Amino acid sequence: MREAIRTTSRPPTTGALPDAPPPCYPSAALTAPMQGNARALAYFALFTEIGFVLFVTTLGGALGGHWLDQQLGTSPIFVVLGFLLGAGLGAVADYRLVSRFLKRLDSEG
């Protein structure tokens, strides 16, 4: 007999997530002022993250569209739609990244 998979209960959410940093960043790194080389490295990290996010979302959309085209036997309509959807989602994510970064720079200086 199979046993039922037990899940832990989660507290109810209100729908809107707080503007908290991702858990991969240590909180001390987010609250320390950027000076000298740290500012240059922050810009480098931002630009790297922008490129990576746009690449991954666009590629994921195109690959998902390709898979869907293969399943349905259609021409590359879903590849194009997936590419555009992925690029759009990547642009929105990049806008949010840059907005947070600029807000932090404004609050410091």
C-alpha positions in Angstrom: 0.0 0.0 0.0 1.1 3.5 -0.7 1.3 5.9 2.1 -0.1 9.4 1.6 2.5 12.1 1.3 2.2 14.4 4.2 2.8 18.1 3.6 3.6 20.7 6.2 1.0 23.4 6.6 2.1 26.8 5.6 0.8 30.1 7.0 -1.8 31.8 4.8 -0.4 34.5 2.5 -2.1 37.8 2.0 -1.5 37.7 -1.8 1.2 40.4 -1.9 4.7 39.4 -1.1 6.8 42.0 0.8 9.7 43.6 -1.1 12.2 41.4 0.6 15.6 40.5 -0.9 16.1 37.0 -2.3 17.4 34.6 0.3 20.7 34.0 -1.5 22.0 37.5 -0.5 23.3 37.9 3.1 21.5 40.7 4.9 24.8 42.4 5.9 25.8 42.7 2.3 22.5 44.4 1.5 22.7 47.0 4.3 26.3 47.9 4.0 27.1 51.2 2.1 28.8 50.7 -1.3 32.1 52.4 -1.5 35.0 52.2 -4.0 35.4 48.9 -5.7 32.2 47.6 -4.1 30.2 50.0 -6.2 31.9 48.8 -9.4 31.4 45.2 -8.4 27.7 45.9 -7.7 27.3 47.3 -11.2 29.1 44.3 -12.6 26.8 41.9 -10.7 23.7 43.8 -11.8 24.6 43.7 -15.5 25.5 40.0 -15.2 22.2 39.3 -13.6 20.3 41.3 -16.2 21.9 39.3 -19.0 21.4 36.0 -17.3 17.7 36.6 -16.5 16.9 37.7 -20.0 18.8 34.8 -21.5 17.2 32.2 -19.3 13.6 33.4 -19.7 13.9 33.9 -23.5 15.5 30.5 -24.0 13.0 28.8 -21.7 10.1 30.4 -23.6 11.5 29.3 -27.0 12.2 25.8 -25.8 8.8 25.5 -24.3 7.3 26.7 -27.5 9.4 24.2 -29.5 8.2 21.4 -27.3 4.6 22.5 -27.6 5.0 22.7 -31.4 6.3 19.1 -31.5 3.5 17.8 -29.3 0.8 19.5 -31.5 2.5 19.0 -34.8 2.3 22.7 -35.7 4.6 25.0 -37.5 6.9 27.3 -35.4 4.0 29.4 -34.1 4.6 28.4 -30.5 8.3 28.9 -30.7 7.7 32.5 -31.7 5.1 33.0 -29.1 7.3 31.3 -26.4 10.2 33.5 -27.4 8.2 36.7 -27.2 6.6 35.6 -23.9 10.0 34.7 -22.4 11.5 38.0 -23.7 8.6 39.9 -22.2 8.9 38.2 -18.8 12.7 38.7 -18.9 12.2 42.4 -19.6 9.8 42.8 -16.7 12.1 40.9 -14.3 15.1 43.1 -15.5 13.0 46.2 -14.9 12.3 45.1 -11.4 16.0 44.3 -10.8 17.2 47.7 -12.0 14.4 49.5 -10.1 15.5 47.9 -6.8 19.1 48.6 -7.5 18.5 52.3 -8.3 16.3 52.7 -5.3 19.1 51.4 -3.1 21.6 53.8 -4.7 19.2 56.7 -4.1 18.8 55.8 -0.5 22.6 55.8 0.1 23.6 59.0 -1.6 
